[in-house]
Amino acid sequence: MSFTLTHRLCLSPPQRTHLRFTFKPHTSKPIVSSPSKLSYLPIVSSLSHNSEHLSVTQAKPRWENMLSTAASFYPLYVTVGGIVACFKPSAFAWFVERGPSSYSFSLGLIMLAMGLTLELKDLLNLFTQRPLSILFGCVAQYTIMPTFAMVISKTLGLSPSLSVGLILLGCCPGGAASTVVTFIARGDVSLSTVMTVCTTLGAVILTPLLTVILAGTYVPVDAIGLSISTLQVVVAPVLLGSYLQSTFPLVVKMITPFAPLFAVLLSSLLACSIFSGNVVRFKSSIVNASLASDASLVSRLQSLLSGDLGAVILSVMLLHFIGFFVGYISAAICRFREAERRAISIEVGMQNSSLGVVLATTHFTSPVVALPGAMSAVIMNIMGSSLGFFWRQISGSKQELEDQD
């Protein structure tokens, strides 16, 4: 008689990649295949005998749990940083004065931290197991968001600089925070993780190409420069992190628990610094609207929304809302499972706004081009987290979702 111990490896959060250990009566030790290094979250093991399952959780050290919990508060960090930037923009002056070099360097470190938690051969295995859902998600990422970014900019009559910034944001790959939100929403985390990596690697070609096609009518766009910058600050650090992880596993194992929190804090600093550099422009819009004392409340709101602040907030909110909604509907039409629909919806709706900010500040002279990306870092995470908690509340466990499907 033999039975099988199924070892479930969690990506960041739980996953479906399985490693199997086979036990037989005459052997005292299991034959163990080498563990993957993709995860920094708890490992879940389940003992299966025929149809019976017994789940056992191997707990992480308490300090690692604290770091993981701290990293999950990314929306809070960005929101608090945005408030500080509004009332005291000088708090970020030391970082802004060194831009755009400081922006590019920071994004490179963020992507390096992401690469340290990934192993490409494991991602390739996942890709071969589920190619259709991964390809669909990547295609949705680079069609839904760029198209609707252009539609929104024309519909709202945005200025050329804001239009370019919004289109550039829509052409960026999926953001790393989408994995955390997918976990909150009880979505398919493995699909979210692979989509993020694939769209990030594809950004070298697709982000500059789509930006030239959709935004080239507003201002001249240096496609080659955008491609080189994307390669330098996004793709190269991810590949370097993956290489370091496979070459120096023991060192990386000690660093990995700190990588998510480090990336989250640095992303928050990057977004809030860009936002602080444009606070004066935002405040002028608010002051101009409030000075019209003889105008009605509706007129004041119209005046506020017609300024840069209102235009940026409205356009960014519409873009992310459409990304979440159309991403889910398109996945539902193609009859993907509920967990996959949620992962695709969140992945499409959440962009790598840090990349948009870096490309905008590096390759465009107008500081207004970076505003949609900076504002997106706050709005996107609030909207995404709210959607994740909503889905978590209206659904049962992950097993119940699978039973429904």
Salt bridges, closest charged atoms under 4 A:
GLU119 OE2 - LYS121 NZ 3.31
ASP188 OD2 - ARG130 NH2 2.25
ASP188 OD2 - ARG337 NH2 3.01
ASP308 OD2 - ARG281 NH1 3.21
GLU338 OE1 - ARG341 NH1 3.47
GLU338 OE2 - ARG342 NE 2.82
GLU340 OE2 - ARG130 NH2 2.88
GLU340 OE2 - ARG337 NH2 3.79
GLU402 OE2 - ARG16 NH2 2.42
